Amino acid sequence: MELFVYKGEFKLPSIDLDCLRVLMYIKLTDVKNIKIRQNFSPLRSDNGFLPYLIDTTDNKKYCGYEKIINYLKSSGYVLDGSEKNEACLSYIRQNLYPYFMYQLFGSPQNIDDSRALYATRTPFPFNFYYPSKYIKKTEEVCQALANFSLEDPIDHHDTAEMEVKAKKCLNWVSEKLGTNEFFLNGTQSEVDATVYAYLAIILKFQLPNNQLQAHAKQCENLVRYVNNLTKKFFDESECFESEKVKEQNQKKEQKVFTGQEEDGSPAEIRKRYIVSGLFATTAMLVYGYLHGIFSITLAEKLNENRTTYSDYDREYVGDDDD
Amino acid sequence: MSKNSTISQLYLNINELERVEMGEKIIIYQPYDEVQILLAENASCLAVKTYLKMLGRDFVVKSCTNAEFMAPGKRTKLPVVQIGAFLAAEFDPIINLFEHKKMSLTENFNADDKDDLVTYLSLVDMILTNAELYITWCDNTVLNEITKKRNGSVYPFPLNYIQNFRKRSAVLKQLSFYDYKNLTFEEVVDKVDKLCSTLVLKLGDKDYFFGENPTELDAMVFGHFFCIFTMELPTSVSLLKETINKYTQLTQFCGRIEKKYFGKIKN
C-alpha cells in the first residue's frame, strides 16, 4: 500500500487535518507494509485533495478520509471502538470543524500563512491551484452556516456562533478526556485519530491569529495528550520542521533573553535602503533610455550618426517637395 | 458589532433567556402541512412538537406561508417558536432554553449520559436531516414532481421559480458542507442504515433511549422517522423507507411514542 500525504511542519507528521487523521489511524491499528509518500501533488487524487491511498496489489485508489478508513477497516485493521464512535465524530464535525476551517482558511490574517504551507508542499504549476480548493471549501462552510462570504469585509464575518460552538467543543473534549491517555474511557478508538489531528493542528500551528490555540492551551490535558501521542506514535524522522520555522523559533527564544529586534541591526537597515535606492535608480534610467528620453552615444561614433541623420532629413524634405 | 460580539452575544443570549416568561403561551409557526411543507422541515417541526408534548406543555400551531423567513438570524430555519417575546428556531435553541430554565427532560442525568445525549443528537441530526434534504433536493424525480411544486405552491408565477432556485442552492451548500453532495443515493441510504443499527444497539429492550423516561433524543428520532414513514415518496427513493422498516425495534418505538403523545389527535 502507498499513502500520499502532505509533508509536516512544526514538528508534526503532516500539516493537513485528514492526512493526520489517516496517519494516526494507521499508527493506532499498526498497519504494516505501508509506504508513506510526501511531496506529491493532489493531481492524481480523484477529488483534488490529499490524502489518497493506492493498493499496490490491484492498483485501486481510495481518495479521502472516509474511503481510506473504510478500506482499511475492510482489510482487517479495525479498532474496537464502541458504538459511541460515530456519535462523537459527528459531534466534533458539527461543532469544531467549521470554526477550525474558518481559522485556517477564512480569517484574513491567517489565510496567507496557511496557503503558503500548502503551496510549498505542492509541485510547481499546481501550487497556484490546489491550496485555493481549501479556501473554496471554507467559503462553502461559511455560506452554509453563517451566510457570509469570505470576500465580504471582515465586519460581515459573523463567526460568533461558530466560535462559541468550537470552544464549547474543546471544553467537552478536555472534560471527557480527563487524565486518560485515550479519548473513549482510555481505550484506543477512531475518535483518537480525529481528536489528535484537530488538536495537533490547533496547538502546533503558528498563525498570526490563533484563537483556538489560546483556548486549547489553557486545558493542560489537551496539550499533554498531543505531546504524548506525537512522541509515542511518531519517530523524530517522521515529524518535520523546516529550517525557516526553526530559525523563527530560535529567534523567539532569543527574544526573551536579549530583547533583540527582529528587524535586524541598523547596518542591515542601511544596507536595505541603499540596495532599494540603487534598484529604483537603475529602473528609472533603463526606462528613460528605452523610451528615448535620453540616449547614449559613444563620442567617436557621434559624427557618423550625425551624417546619417542629416541624410535622412534631406531625403525626407526632398520627398515632400515632389 | 459582529466582530466583538462573541462574548457579548453569549451574554445577551443568557440575558435574553433569563427574561423569558415560561408561563406564556407557546406558538409554533410552520409552513402549511398539506400543500407546502417539505420532508426535512416537517421532521424538525414534529421533533419540536414531540419534545414540547413530552414536557407536558401546551402549544398552538400556526401555519403560515412565510414561516421560514420568520426565524431570527440570517439563515432560514424551521419551525419558529415564540414564547412571549422570545423567538427561537430549530431544535437546539429550544432545548437550550428549557435546559436553562431547569425544566428539561434530562435534569437528573449524570455527565456520561449527558455526553451521550449530546453526541447522539448531533449524529441523528446530521445523518437524517442531510438524508432528507438529499432526497428532497437531489433526487430528480422527487425534485421535479414533489419538491418544486410544493415549495413553489404558495408563490405567484415568476417568484416560484426564483424561490425554488434560491432554496435549492442554499440546500446544496449545506449538503456540500457535510460532504453529502457528491454521494449516490445508495451511499446515503447506507449511512442511514448504519445509523439505524447504532440506534438499535443504544435502544436495546428499553422503552426509550435512556431508560424509562423520554428525552430529547427520543423526540428527535421520532420526528424524523415518523415523517419518513408517513410522507408519500415516489418509488425511486422508497429504499430509504424500507431500510428503516427493517429495524422492527425502531418502528415499534415510533409506534409507542405516537400512541402515547399523539394518539388522541389521530383519532
Boltz contact constraints between the chains, C-beta under 6 A:
constraints:
  - contact:
      token1: [A, 83]
      token2: [B, 198]
      max_distance: 6.0
  - contact:
      token1: [A, 83]
      token2: [B, 201]
      max_distance: 6.0
  - contact:
      token1: [A, 86]
      token2: [B, 123]
      max_distance: 6.0
  - contact:
      token1: [A, 86]
      token2: [B, 198]
      max_distance: 6.0
  - contact:
      token1: [A, 87]
      token2: [B, 119]
      max_distance: 6.0
  - contact:
      token1: [A, 87]
      token2: [B, 120]
      max_distance: 6.0
  - contact:
      token1: [A, 87]
      token2: [B, 123]
      max_distance: 6.0
  - contact:
      token1: [A, 88]
      token2: [B, 119]
      max_distance: 6.0
  - contact:
      token1: [A, 90]
      token2: [B, 122]
      max_distance: 6.0
  - contact:
      token1: [A, 90]
      token2: [B, 123]
      max_distance: 6.0
  - contact:
      token1: [A, 90]
      token2: [B, 126]
      max_distance: 6.0
  - contact:
      token1: [A, 91]
      token2: [B, 119]
      max_distance: 6.0
  - contact:
      token1: [A, 91]
      token2: [B, 122]
      max_distance: 6.0
  - contact:
      token1: [A, 94]
      token2: [B, 122]
      max_distance: 6.0
  - contact:
      token1: [A, 140]
      token2: [B, 173]
      max_distance: 6.0
  - contact:
      token1: [A, 140]
      token2: [B, 176]
      max_distance: 6.0
  - contact:
      token1: [A, 140]
      token2: [B, 177]
      max_distance: 6.0
  - contact:
      token1: [A, 141]
      token2: [B, 177]
      max_distance: 6.0
  - contact:
      token1: [A, 143]
      token2: [B, 173]
      max_distance: 6.0
  - contact:
      token1: [A, 144]
      token2: [B, 173]
      max_distance: 6.0
  - contact:
      token1: [A, 144]
      token2: [B, 174]
      max_distance: 6.0
  - contact:
      token1: [A, 144]
      token2: [B, 177]
      max_distance: 6.0
  - contact:
      token1: [A, 147]
      token2: [B, 74]
      max_distance: 6.0
  - contact:
      token1: [A, 147]
      token2: [B, 75]
      max_distance: 6.0
  - contact:
      token1: [A, 158]
      token2: [B, 2]
      max_distance: 6.0
  - contact:
      token1: [A, 160]
      token2: [B, 5]
      max_distance: 6.0
  - contact:
      token1: [A, 160]
      token2: [B, 6]
      max_distance: 6.0
  - contact:
      token1: [A, 160]
      token2: [B, 9]
      max_distance: 6.0
  - contact:
      token1: [A, 163]
      token2: [B, 6]
      max_distance: 6.0
